[in-house]
């Protein structure tokens, strides 16, 4: 073989290597074919923890989302989620700039709890409406998160991965913390279910019955803060906010009968969006957190379609029965 042939072979090999698909995050070459079920099953040891984390977070956040939606507390969830995101960014900032070793998990949870405690009391004594306080906290923590991220470009990717849920791996420690928080919140809400619902949807009657409405409201907001904070650190702020609002919207549109049906349906929708969103992201090669949020949004769209179709059926059946 001539030197010209050798050179041509080398150039062809280099050209093929240069055009091979590459994961720009890890720098590892990726296969040029769509992922398959066999690959998902083979990598289950890696995917198990994030799938479980998504399902657990979606289950409990879905339950809480009914309170958030029916009590018009969506901005509470948004503010607490944004505060948790700032807690993550601040933890990285303190570690990068001041050398303090601070776990972002505790930063997210601490800021979520502080914000929940701030927005829980009635702000009218200070001449402010709840919407003013929530708007202030949401805008302030959004700006501070961006500023903290801008001051540490080396860690910006890690912060963005946590905020928007682009990370595809959940550590066993994060899963254990999330599961423990979810178990505690779920147990408390099942135990105090009648009190929470009574105080939330008929506070006047609850006070007449002697229920501690203010305490129940405070505990409700604090449990939202705990769960949102843990979920934001483990899954990302974007999916944590989506799973804490959208399942409740879908459940309220679909559920009929006793109130507990809405809670059960919202929990199922949240778990399906959290766990199923990860699976969909794997096969479509999409960002995990955005896919989980999109799956929750798709549930709302499906609920709107079902609700509209049911209304059309009732409106068409009613005149027909009257004619008979």
ZADO-1210 file (C-alpha; in nm, 4 decimals, padded with zeros to 6 digits):
<atoms>
<atom x="00.0000" y="00.0000" z="00.0000" code="UNK" pos="1"/>
<atom x="00.1412" y="00.3432" z="-00.0965" code="UNK" pos="2"/>
<atom x="00.2013" y="00.6363" z="00.1330" code="UNK" pos="3"/>
<atom x="-00.0839" y="00.8203" z="-00.0408" code="UNK" pos="4"/>
<atom x="-00.3218" y="00.5370" z="00.0453" code="UNK" pos="5"/>
<atom x="-00.2074" y="00.5401" z="00.4086" code="UNK" pos="6"/>
<atom x="-00.2619" y="00.9150" z="00.4276" code="UNK" pos="7"/>
<atom x="-00.6082" y="00.8821" z="00.2741" code="UNK" pos="8"/>
<atom x="-00.7056" y="00.6145" z="00.5279" code="UNK" pos="9"/>
<atom x="-00.5822" y="00.8312" z="00.8150" code="UNK" pos="10"/>
<atom x="-00.7773" y="01.1327" z="00.6920" code="UNK" pos="11"/>
<atom x="-01.0915" y="00.9214" z="00.6570" code="UNK" pos="12"/>
<atom x="-01.0543" y="00.7905" z="01.0120" code="UNK" pos="13"/>
<atom x="-01.0018" y="01.1400" z="01.1512" code="UNK" pos="14"/>
<atom x="-01.3000" y="01.2706" z="00.9581" code="UNK" pos="15"/>
<atom x="-01.5227" y="00.9918" z="01.0910" code="UNK" pos="16"/>
<atom x="-01.4071" y="01.0578" z="01.4470" code="UNK" pos="17"/>
<atom x="-01.4661" y="01.4309" z="01.4066" code="UNK" pos="18"/>
<atom x="-01.8231" y="01.3804" z="01.2905" code="UNK" pos="19"/>
<atom x="-01.9152" y="01.1176" z="01.5486" code="UNK" pos="20"/>
<atom x="-02.2078" y="01.2284" z="01.7718" code="UNK" pos="21"/>
<atom x="-02.0857" y="01.3554" z="02.1063" code="UNK" pos="22"/>
<atom x="-02.2524" y="01.4414" z="02.4339" code="UNK" pos="23"/>
<atom x="-02.1360" y="01.8014" z="02.4845" code="UNK" pos="24"/>
<atom x="-02.1908" y="01.7784" z="02.8583" code="UNK" pos="25"/>
<atom x="-01.9719" y="01.4762" z="02.9262" code="UNK" pos="26"/>
<atom x="-01.7599" y="01.4769" z="02.6104" code="UNK" pos="27"/>
<atom x="-01.8396" y="01.1079" z="02.5588" code="UNK" pos="28"/>
<atom x="-01.9356" y="00.9771" z="02.2191" code="UNK" pos="29"/>
<atom x="-02.2984" y="00.8704" z="02.2044" code="UNK" pos="30"/>
<atom x="-02.4545" y="00.6072" z="01.9813" code="UNK" pos="31"/>
<atom x="-02.6180" y="00.7324" z="01.6615" code="UNK" pos="32"/>
<atom x="-02.9307" y="00.5196" z="01.7153" code="UNK" pos="33"/>
<atom x="-03.2346" y="00.5859" z="01.9311" code="UNK" pos="34"/>
<atom x="-03.2240" y="00.4362" z="02.2828" code="UNK" pos="35"/>
<atom x="-03.4015" y="00.1030" z="02.3207" code="UNK" pos="36"/>
<atom x="-03.5819" y="-00.0781" z="02.6008" code="UNK" pos="37"/>
<atom x="-03.2946" y="-00.3261" z="02.6191" code="UNK" pos="38"/>
<atom x="-03.0526" y="-00.0418" z="02.6913" code="UNK" pos="39"/>
<atom x="-03.2887" y="00.1018" z="02.9525" code="UNK" pos="40"/>
<atom x="-03.3226" y="-00.2345" z="03.1255" code="UNK" pos="41"/>
<atom x="-02.9474" y="-00.2973" z="03.1081" code="UNK" pos="42"/>
<atom x="-02.8846" y="00.0403" z="03.2740" code="UNK" pos="43"/>
<atom x="-03.1629" y="00.0048" z="03.5324" code="UNK" pos="44"/>
<atom x="-02.9136" y="00.0123" z="03.8192" code="UNK" pos="45"/>
<atom x="-02.8239" y="00.3657" z="03.7071" code="UNK" pos="46"/>
<atom x="-03.1769" y="00.4783" z="03.6224" code="UNK" pos="47"/>
<atom x="-03.3582" y="00.3257" z="03.9208" code="UNK" pos="48"/>
<atom x="-03.2847" y="00.5994" z="04.1739" code="UNK" pos="49"/>
<atom x="-03.3864" y="00.8975" z="03.9544" code="UNK" pos="50"/>
<atom x="-03.7034" y="00.7179" z="03.8419" code="UNK" pos="51"/>
<atom x="-03.7955" y="00.6446" z="04.2041" code="UNK" pos="52"/>
<atom x="-03.7091" y="01.0005" z="04.3052" code="UNK" pos="53"/>
<atom x="-03.9366" y="01.1397" z="04.0356" code="UNK" pos="54"/>
<atom x="-04.2202" y="00.9089" z="04.1370" code="UNK" pos="55"/>
<atom x="-04.1870" y="00.9808" z="04.5100" code="UNK" pos="56"/>
<atom x="-04.1637" y="01.3573" z="04.4643" code="UNK" pos="57"/>
<atom x="-04.4527" y="01.3584" z="04.2175" code="UNK" pos="58"/>
<atom x="-04.6716" y="01.1510" z="04.4505" code="UNK" pos="59"/>
<atom x="-04.6413" y="01.3840" z="04.7500" code="UNK" pos="60"/>
<atom x="-04.6214" y="01.7099" z="04.5544" code="UNK" pos="61"/>
<atom x="-04.9304" y="01.5987" z="04.3636" code="UNK" pos="62"/>
<atom x="-05.1171" y="01.5602" z="04.6917" code="UNK" pos="63"/>
<atom x="-05.0061" y="01.9059" z="04.8051" code="UNK" pos="64"/>
<atom x="-05.0919" y="02.0568" z="04.4674" code="UNK" pos="65"/>
<atom x="-05.4655" y="02.0216" z="04.5368" code="UNK" pos="66"/>
<atom x="-05.4293" y="02.2575" z="04.8340" code="UNK" pos="67"/>
<atom x="-05.2110" y="02.4890" z="04.6276" code="UNK" pos="68"/>
<atom x="-05.4587" y="02.5064" z="04.3386" code="UNK" pos="69"/>
<atom x="-05.7875" y="02.5212" z="04.5318" code="UNK" pos="70"/>
<atom x="-05.6522" y="02.7749" z="04.7799" code="UNK" pos="71"/>
<atom x="-05.4986" y="02.9810" z="04.4981" code="UNK" pos="72"/>
<atom x="-05.1512" y="02.9398" z="04.6437" code="UNK" pos="73"/>
<atom x="-04.9702" y="02.8889" z="04.3139" code="UNK" pos="74"/>
<atom x="-04.7526" y="03.1913" z="04.3805" code="UNK" pos="75"/>
<atom x="-04.6628" y="03.0404" z="04.7176" code="UNK" pos="76"/>
<atom x="-04.5285" y="02.7336" z="04.5399" code="UNK" pos="77"/>
<atom x="-04.3475" y="02.9508" z="04.2850" code="UNK" pos="78"/>
<atom x="-04.1868" y="03.1657" z="04.5551" code="UNK" pos="79"/>
<atom x="-04.0824" y="02.8691" z="04.7694" code="UNK" pos="80"/>
<atom x="-03.9425" y="02.6901" z="04.4644" code="UNK" pos="81"/>
<atom x="-03.7442" y="02.9954" z="04.3591" code="UNK" pos="82"/>
<atom x="-03.6153" y="03.0354" z="04.7141" code="UNK" pos="83"/>
<atom x="-03.4997" y="02.6730" z="04.7097" code="UNK" pos="84"/>
<atom x="-03.3183" y="02.7441" z="04.3840" code="UNK" pos="85"/>
<atom x="-03.1472" y="03.0417" z="04.5435" code="UNK" pos="86"/>
<atom x="-03.0472" y="02.8193" z="04.8363" code="UNK" pos="87"/>
<atom x="-02.8720" y="02.5897" z="04.5907" code="UNK" pos="88"/>
<atom x="-02.6946" y="02.8755" z="04.4136" code="UNK" pos="89"/>
<atom x="-02.5952" y="03.0376" z="04.7446" code="UNK" pos="90"/>
<atom x="-02.4511" y="02.7081" z="04.8692" code="UNK" pos="91"/>
<atom x="-02.2308" y="02.6798" z="04.5620" code="UNK" pos="92"/>
<atom x="-02.1330" y="03.0460" z="04.5933" code="UNK" pos="93"/>
<atom x="-02.0253" y="03.0114" z="04.9557" code="UNK" pos="94"/>
<atom x="-01.8225" y="02.7046" z="04.8674" code="UNK" pos="95"/>
<atom x="-01.6566" y="02.8607" z="04.5617" code="UNK" pos="96"/>
<atom x="-01.5886" y="03.2101" z="04.6974" code="UNK" pos="97"/>
<atom x="-01.5424" y="03.1610" z="05.0709" code="UNK" pos="98"/>
<atom x="-01.4350" y="02.8016" z="05.0963" code="UNK" pos="99"/>
<atom x="-01.7291" y="02.7022" z="05.3127" code="UNK" pos="100"/>
<atom x="-01.8444" y="02.3460" z="05.2698" code="UNK" pos="101"/>
<atom x="-02.2231" y="02.3734" z="05.2567" code="UNK" pos="102"/>
<atom x="-02.4465" y="02.0991" z="05.1202" code="UNK" pos="103"/>
<atom x="-02.6828" y="02.2432" z="04.8532" code="UNK" pos="104"/>
<atom x="-02.9520" y="02.0082" z="04.9852" code="UNK" pos="105"/>
<atom x="-02.9637" y="02.1891" z="05.3168" code="UNK" pos="106"/>
<atom x="-02.9361" y="02.5257" z="05.1428" code="UNK" pos="107"/>
<atom x="-03.2417" y="02.4513" z="04.9294" code="UNK" pos="108"/>
<atom x="-03.4463" y="02.3171" z="05.2190" code="UNK" pos="109"/>
<atom x="-03.3446" y="02.5970" z="05.4566" code="UNK" pos="110"/>
<atom x="-03.4370" y="02.8752" z="05.2132" code="UNK" pos="111"/>
<atom x="-03.7627" y="02.6998" z="05.1247" code="UNK" pos="112"/>
<atom x="-03.8566" y="02.6761" z="05.4924" code="UNK" pos="113"/>
<atom x="-03.7597" y="03.0372" z="05.5657" code="UNK" pos="114"/>
<atom x="-03.9668" y="03.1602" z="05.2723" code="UNK" pos="115"/>
<atom x="-04.2618" y="02.9403" z="05.3675" code="UNK" pos="116"/>
<atom x="-04.2488" y="03.0795" z="05.7217" code="UNK" pos="117"/>
<atom x="-04.2381" y="03.4368" z="05.5855" code="UNK" pos="118"/>
<atom x="-04.5349" y="03.4001" z="05.3511" code="UNK" pos="119"/>
<atom x="-04.7508" y="03.1952" z="05.5899" code="UNK" pos="120"/>
<atom x="-04.8582" y="03.4784" z="05.8297" code="UNK" pos="121"/>
<atom x="-05.1190" y="03.7319" z="05.7225" code="UNK" pos="122"/>
<atom x="-04.9220" y="04.0356" z="05.5890" code="UNK" pos="123"/>
<atom x="-05.2176" y="04.2755" z="05.6085" code="UNK" pos="124"/>
<atom x="-05.0974" y="04.3913" z="05.9496" code="UNK" pos="125"/>
<atom x="-04.8028" y="04.5477" z="05.7679" code="UNK" pos="126"/>
<atom x="-05.0251" y="04.7072" z="05.5055" code="UNK" pos="127"/>
<atom x="-04.9281" y="04.4505" z="05.2439" code="UNK" pos="128"/>
<atom x="-05.1322" y="04.1975" z="05.0522" code="UNK" pos="129"/>
<atom x="-05.0229" y="03.8365" z="05.0175" code="UNK" pos="130"/>
<atom x="-04.9748" y="03.8932" z="04.6429" code="UNK" pos="131"/>
<atom x="-04.7294" y="04.1762" z="04.7177" code="UNK" pos="132"/>
<atom x="-04.5233" y="03.9570" z="04.9490" code="UNK" pos="133"/>
<atom x="-04.5215" y="03.6650" z="04.7079" code="UNK" pos="134"/>
<atom x="-04.4329" y="03.8838" z="04.4113" code="UNK" pos="135"/>
<atom x="-04.1500" y="04.0416" z="04.6106" code="UNK" pos="136"/>
<atom x="-04.0026" y="03.7096" z="04.7231" code="UNK" pos="137"/>
<atom x="-04.0316" y="03.5521" z="04.3775" code="UNK" pos="138"/>
<atom x="-03.8659" y="03.8447" z="04.1991" code="UNK" pos="139"/>
<atom x="-03.5988" y="03.8910" z="04.4658" code="UNK" pos="140"/>
<atom x="-03.4917" y="03.5261" z="04.4791" code="UNK" pos="141"/>
<atom x="-03.4989" y="03.4998" z="04.0988" code="UNK" pos="142"/>
<atom x="-03.2613" y="03.7947" z="04.0704" code="UNK" pos="143"/>
<atom x="-03.0332" y="03.6733" z="04.3499" code="UNK" pos="144"/>
<atom x="-03.0078" y="03.3279" z="04.1905" code="UNK" pos="145"/>
<atom x="-02.8963" y="03.4802" z="03.8601" code="UNK" pos="146"/>
<atom x="-02.6461" y="03.7082" z="04.0355" code="UNK" pos="147"/>
<atom x="-02.4985" y="03.4244" z="04.2429" code="UNK" pos="148"/>
<atom x="-02.4634" y="03.2064" z="03.9320" code="UNK" pos="149"/>
<atom x="-02.2957" y="03.4886" z="03.7393" code="UNK" pos="150"/>
<atom x="-02.0256" y="03.5222" z="04.0071" code="UNK" pos="151"/>
<atom x="-01.9107" y="03.1615" z="03.9734" code="UNK" pos="152"/>
<atom x="-01.8936" y="03.0614" z="03.6051" code="UNK" pos="153"/>
<atom x="-01.7135" y="02.7352" z="03.6868" code="UNK" pos="154"/>
<atom x="-02.0115" y="02.6075" z="03.8847" code="UNK" pos="155"/>
<atom x="-02.2772" y="02.7626" z="03.6594" code="UNK" pos="156"/>
<atom x="-02.3459" y="02.4320" z="03.4856" code="UNK" pos="157"/>
<atom x="-02.4013" y="02.2532" z="03.8171" code="UNK" pos="158"/>
<atom x="-02.6387" y="02.5262" z="03.9329" code="UNK" pos="159"/>
<atom x="-02.8342" y="02.5190" z="03.6067" code="UNK" pos="160"/>
<atom x="-02.8551" y="02.1390" z="03.6227" code="UNK" pos="161"/>
<atom x="-03.0154" y="02.1616" z="03.9657" code="UNK" pos="162"/>
<atom x="-03.2451" y="02.4533" z="03.8850" code="UNK" pos="163"/>
<atom x="-03.3818" y="02.3102" z="03.5609" code="UNK" pos="164"/>
<atom x="-03.3460" y="01.9403" z="03.6351" code="UNK" pos="165"/>
<atom x="-03.0982" y="01.8501" z="03.3609" code="UNK" pos="166"/>
<atom x="-02.9084" y="01.6070" z="03.5832" code="UNK" pos="167"/>
<atom x="-02.9798" y="01.2426" z="03.4969" code="UNK" pos="168"/>
<atom x="-02.8357" y="01.0792" z="03.8092" code="UNK" pos="169"/>
<atom x="-02.9668" y="01.0882" z="04.1664" code="UNK" pos="170"/>
<atom x="-02.7347" y="00.9746" z="04.4420" code="UNK" pos="171"/>
<atom x="-02.8576" y="00.7174" z="04.6957" code="UNK" pos="172"/>
<atom x="-02.8142" y="00.9764" z="04.9710" code="UNK" pos="173"/>
<atom x="-03.0372" y="01.2281" z="04.7896" code="UNK" pos="174"/>
<atom x="-03.2975" y="00.9591" z="04.7294" code="UNK" pos="175"/>
<atom x="-03.2959" y="00.8601" z="05.0968" code="UNK" pos="176"/>
<atom x="-03.3386" y="01.2216" z="05.2106" code="UNK" pos="177"/>
<atom x="-03.6188" y="01.2787" z="04.9626" code="UNK" pos="178"/>
<atom x="-03.7940" y="00.9560" z="05.0619" code="UNK" pos="179"/>
<atom x="-03.7658" y="01.0417" z="05.4318" code="UNK" pos="180"/>
<atom x="-03.9095" y="01.3899" z="05.3794" code="UNK" pos="181"/>
<atom x="-04.1868" y="01.2521" z="05.1578" code="UNK" pos="182"/>
<atom x="-04.2777" y="00.9833" z="05.4107" code="UNK" pos="183"/>
<atom x="-04.2975" y="01.2371" z="05.6930" code="UNK" pos="184"/>
<atom x="-04.5065" y="01.4867" z="05.4954" code="UNK" pos="185"/>
<atom x="-04.7374" y="01.2169" z="05.3594" code="UNK" pos="186"/>
<atom x="-04.7921" y="01.0604" z="05.7018" code="UNK" pos="187"/>
<atom x="-04.8735" y="01.3986" z="05.8568" code="UNK" pos="188"/>
<atom x="-05.1199" y="01.4873" z="05.5823" code="UNK" pos="189"/>
<atom x="-05.2960" y="01.1536" z="05.6021" code="UNK" pos="190"/>
<atom x="-05.3155" y="01.1859" z="05.9810" code="UNK" pos="191"/>
<atom x="-05.4440" y="01.5450" z="05.9766" code="UNK" pos="192"/>
<atom x="-05.6374" y="01.5163" z="05.6517" code="UNK" pos="193"/>
<atom x="-05.9746" y="01.6220" z="05.7916" code="UNK" pos="194"/>
<atom x="-05.8219" y="01.9143" z="05.9796" code="UNK" pos="195"/>
<atom x="-05.6233" y="02.0411" z="05.6793" code="UNK" pos="196"/>
<atom x="-05.9198" y="02.0199" z="05.4434" code="UNK" pos="197"/>
<atom x="-06.1654" y="02.1694" z="05.6926" code="UNK" pos="198"/>
<atom x="-05.9362" y="02.4615" z="05.7767" code="UNK" pos="199"/>
<atom x="-05.8473" y="02.5160" z="05.4099" code="UNK" pos="200"/>
<atom x="-06.1927" y="02.5212" z="05.2532" code="UNK" pos="201"/>
<atom x="-06.4233" y="02.6267" z="05.5384" code="UNK" pos="202"/>
<atom x="-06.2075" y="02.8142" z="05.7899" code="UNK" pos="203"/>
<atom x="-06.5018" y="02.9887" z="05.9570" code="UNK" pos="204"/>
<atom x="-06.6747" y="02.6615" z="06.0392" code="UNK" pos="205"/>
<atom x="-06.3402" y="02.5163" z="06.1460" code="UNK" pos="206"/>
<atom x="-06.2938" y="02.7975" z="06.3973" code="UNK" pos="207"/>
<atom x="-06.6455" y="02.7399" z="06.5296" code="UNK" pos="208"/>
<atom x="-06.5527" y="02.3748" z="06.5797" code="UNK" pos="209"/>
<atom x="-06.2464" y="02.4837" z="06.7768" code="UNK" pos="210"/>
<atom x="-05.9808" y="02.3821" z="06.5227" code="UNK" pos="211"/>
<atom x="-05.6483" y="02.5727" z="06.5347" code="UNK" pos="212"/>
<atom x="-05.6818" y="02.7172" z="06.1832" code="UNK" pos="213"/>
<atom x="-05.3687" y="02.9343" z="06.1990" code="UNK" pos="214"/>
<atom x="-05.1572" y="02.6442" z="06.3186" code="UNK" pos="215"/>
<atom x="-05.2943" y="02.4176" z="06.0477" code="UNK" pos="216"/>
<atom x="-05.2253" y="02.6821" z="05.7826" code="UNK" pos="217"/>
<atom x="-04.8701" y="02.7275" z="05.9091" code="UNK" pos="218"/>
<atom x="-04.8015" y="02.3529" z="05.9131" code="UNK" pos="219"/>
<atom x="-04.9481" y="02.3195" z="05.5630" code="UNK" pos="220"/>
<atom x="-04.7218" y="02.5888" z="05.4204" code="UNK" pos="221"/>
<atom x="-04.4176" y="02.4510" z="05.6038" code="UNK" pos="222"/>
<atom x="-04.4794" y="02.0993" z="05.4688" code="UNK" pos="223"/>
<atom x="-04.5026" y="02.2499" z="05.1203" code="UNK" pos="224"/>
<atom x="-04.1705" y="02.4227" z="05.1870" code="UNK" pos="225"/>
<atom x="-04.0030" y="02.1017" z="05.3033" code="UNK" pos="226"/>
<atom x="-04.1241" y="01.8965" z="05.0098" code="UNK" pos="227"/>
<atom x="-04.0571" y="02.1611" z="04.7478" code="UNK" pos="228"/>
<atom x="-03.7095" y="02.2242" z="04.8886" code="UNK" pos="229"/>
<atom x="-03.6118" y="01.8571" z="04.8854" code="UNK" pos="230"/>
<atom x="-03.7625" y="01.8042" z="04.5417" code="UNK" pos="231"/>
<atom x="-03.5920" y="02.1127" z="04.3977" code="UNK" pos="232"/>
<atom x="-03.2527" y="01.9893" z="04.5164" code="UNK" pos="233"/>
<atom x="-03.3068" y="01.6346" z="04.3924" code="UNK" pos="234"/>
<atom x="-03.5009" y="01.6897" z="04.0684" code="UNK" pos="235"/>
<atom x="-03.4628" y="02.0594" z="03.9926" code="UNK" pos="236"/>
<atom x="-03.6630" y="02.3741" z="04.0633" code="UNK" pos="237"/>
<atom x="-03.8565" y="02.3582" z="03.7359" code="UNK" pos="238"/>
<atom x="-04.0009" y="02.0068" z="03.7833" code="UNK" pos="239"/>
<atom x="-04.0594" y="02.0747" z="04.1546" code="UNK" pos="240"/>
<atom x="-04.2778" y="02.3739" z="04.0683" code="UNK" pos="241"/>
<atom x="-04.4592" y="02.1880" z="03.7881" code="UNK" pos="242"/>
<atom x="-04.5308" y="01.8820" z="04.0023" code="UNK" pos="243"/>
<atom x="-04.6568" y="02.1005" z="04.2887" code="UNK" pos="244"/>
<atom x="-04.9199" y="02.2745" z="04.0729" code="UNK" pos="245"/>
<atom x="-05.0154" y="02.0988" z="03.7480" code="UNK" pos="246"/>
<atom x="-05.1339" y="01.7611" z="03.8901" code="UNK" pos="247"/>
<atom x="-05.3772" y="01.9517" z="04.1110" code="UNK" pos="248"/>
<atom x="-05.5129" y="02.1424" z="03.8119" code="UNK" pos="249"/>
<atom x="-05.5693" y="01.8187" z="03.6189" code="UNK" pos="250"/>
<atom x="-05.7270" y="01.6436" z="03.9172" code="UNK" pos="251"/>
<atom x="-05.9671" y="01.9303" z="03.9900" code="UNK" pos="252"/>
<atom x="-06.0802" y="01.9253" z="03.6265" code="UNK" pos="253"/>
<atom x="-06.1367" y="01.5497" z="03.6240" code="UNK" pos="254"/>
<atom x="-06.2400" y="01.4427" z="03.9735" code="UNK" pos="255"/>
<atom x="-06.6011" y="01.4038" z="04.0778" code="UNK" pos="256"/>
<atom x="-06.7451" y="01.2904" z="04.4087" code="UNK" pos="257"/>
<atom x="-06.5702" y="01.3091" z="04.7479" code="UNK" pos="258"/>
<atom x="-06.2814" y="01.5510" z="04.7907" code="UNK" pos="259"/>
<atom x="-06.0343" y="01.2692" z="04.8589" code="UNK" pos="260"/>
<atom x="-06.0768" y="01.1572" z="04.4963" code="UNK" pos="261"/>
<atom x="-05.9056" y="01.4793" z="04.3827" code="UNK" pos="262"/>
<atom x="-05.6117" y="01.4179" z="04.6169" code="UNK" pos="263"/>
<atom x="-05.5731" y="01.0555" z="04.5073" code="UNK" pos="264"/>
<atom x="-05.5945" y="01.1440" z="04.1389" code="UNK" pos="265"/>
<atom x="-05.3474" y="01.4319" z="04.1739" code="UNK" pos="266"/>
<atom x="-05.1019" y="01.2033" z="04.3530" code="UNK" pos="267"/>
<atom x="-05.1251" y="00.9443" z="04.0747" code="UNK" pos="268"/>
<atom x="-05.0806" y="01.2083" z="03.8038" code="UNK" pos="269"/>
<atom x="-04.7824" y="01.3574" z="03.9854" code="UNK" pos="270"/>
<atom x="-04.6146" y="01.0189" z="04.0331" code="UNK" pos="271"/>
<atom x="-04.6733" y="00.9293" z="03.6682" code="UNK" pos="272"/>
<atom x="-04.5314" y="01.2616" z="03.5483" code="UNK" pos="273"/>
<atom x="-04.2281" y="01.2395" z="03.7774" code="UNK" pos="274"/>
<atom x="-04.1326" y="00.8808" z="03.7024" code="UNK" pos="275"/>
<atom x="-04.2713" y="00.8613" z="03.3498" code="UNK" pos="276"/>
<atom x="-04.1108" y="01.1914" z="03.2561" code="UNK" pos="277"/>
<atom x="-03.7680" y="01.0445" z="03.3208" code="UNK" pos="278"/>
<atom x="-03.8455" y="00.7446" z="03.0998" code="UNK" pos="279"/>
<atom x="-03.9752" y="00.9683" z="02.8204" code="UNK" pos="280"/>
<atom x="-03.6656" y="01.1873" z="02.8488" code="UNK" pos="281"/>
<atom x="-03.4442" y="00.8795" z="02.8151" code="UNK" pos="282"/>
<atom x="-03.6060" y="00.7548" z="02.4961" code="UNK" pos="283"/>
<atom x="-03.6458" y="01.0965" z="02.3324" code="UNK" pos="284"/>
<atom x="-03.3040" y="01.2154" z="02.4566" code="UNK" pos="285"/>
<atom x="-03.4498" y="01.5285" z="02.6177" code="UNK" pos="286"/>
<atom x="-03.3672" y="01.7220" z="02.9377" code="UNK" pos="287"/>
<atom x="-03.5186" y="01.5360" z="03.2307" code="UNK" pos="288"/>
<atom x="-03.6677" y="01.8216" z="03.4319" code="UNK" pos="289"/>
<atom x="-03.8278" y="01.9901" z="03.1327" code="UNK" pos="290"/>
<atom x="-03.9760" y="01.6576" z="03.0213" code="UNK" pos="291"/>
<atom x="-04.1237" y="01.5932" z="03.3653" code="UNK" pos="292"/>
<atom x="-04.2800" y="01.9396" z="03.3607" code="UNK" pos="293"/>
<atom x="-04.4098" y="01.8818" z="03.0074" code="UNK" pos="294"/>
<atom x="-04.5653" y="01.5489" z="03.1089" code="UNK" pos="295"/>
<atom x="-04.7473" y="01.7211" z="03.3941" code="UNK" pos="296"/>
<atom x="-04.8628" y="01.9887" z="03.1511" code="UNK" pos="297"/>
<atom x="-04.9805" y="01.7202" z="02.9083" code="UNK" pos="298"/>
<atom x="-05.1964" y="01.5761" z="03.1867" code="UNK" pos="299"/>
<atom x="-05.3642" y="01.9157" z="03.2258" code="UNK" pos="300"/>
<atom x="-05.4281" y="01.9401" z="02.8505" code="UNK" pos="301"/>
<atom x="-05.5733" y="01.5894" z="02.8504" code="UNK" pos="302"/>
<atom x="-05.7974" y="01.6816" z="03.1448" code="UNK" pos="303"/>
<atom x="-05.9228" y="01.9888" z="02.9585" code="UNK" pos="304"/>
<atom x="-06.0054" y="01.7752" z="02.6548" code="UNK" pos="305"/>
<atom x="-06.1862" y="01.5153" z="02.8674" code="UNK" pos="306"/>
<atom x="-06.3741" y="01.7854" z="03.0571" code="UNK" pos="307"/>
<atom x="-06.4783" y="01.9538" z="02.7327" code="UNK" pos="308"/>
<atom x="-06.5857" y="01.6258" z="02.5734" code="UNK" pos="309"/>
<atom x="-06.7914" y="01.5364" z="02.8813" code="UNK" pos="310"/>
<atom x="-06.9631" y="01.8765" z="02.8720" code="UNK" pos="311"/>
<atom x="-07.0491" y="01.8294" z="02.5046" code="UNK" pos="312"/>
<atom x="-07.1937" y="01.4849" z="02.5736" code="UNK" pos="313"/>
<atom x="-07.4057" y="01.6157" z="02.8616" code="UNK" pos="314"/>
<atom x="-07.5306" y="01.9108" z="02.6569" code="UNK" pos="315"/>
<atom x="-07.6267" y="01.6861" z="02.3658" code="UNK" pos="316"/>
<atom x="-07.7876" y="01.4154" z="02.5815" code="UNK" pos="317"/>
<atom x="-07.9941" y="01.6646" z="02.7820" code="UNK" pos="318"/>
<atom x="-08.2041" y="01.7991" z="02.4880" code="UNK" pos="319"/>
<atom x="-08.2426" y="01.4465" z="02.3491" code="UNK" pos="320"/>
<atom x="-08.3855" y="01.3198" z="02.6775" code="UNK" pos="321"/>
<atom x="-08.6145" y="01.6220" z="02.6952" code="UNK" pos="322"/>
<atom x="-08.7478" y="01.5492" z="02.3467" code="UNK" pos="323"/>
<atom x="-08.8280" y="01.1930" z="02.4498" code="UNK" pos="324"/>
</atoms>
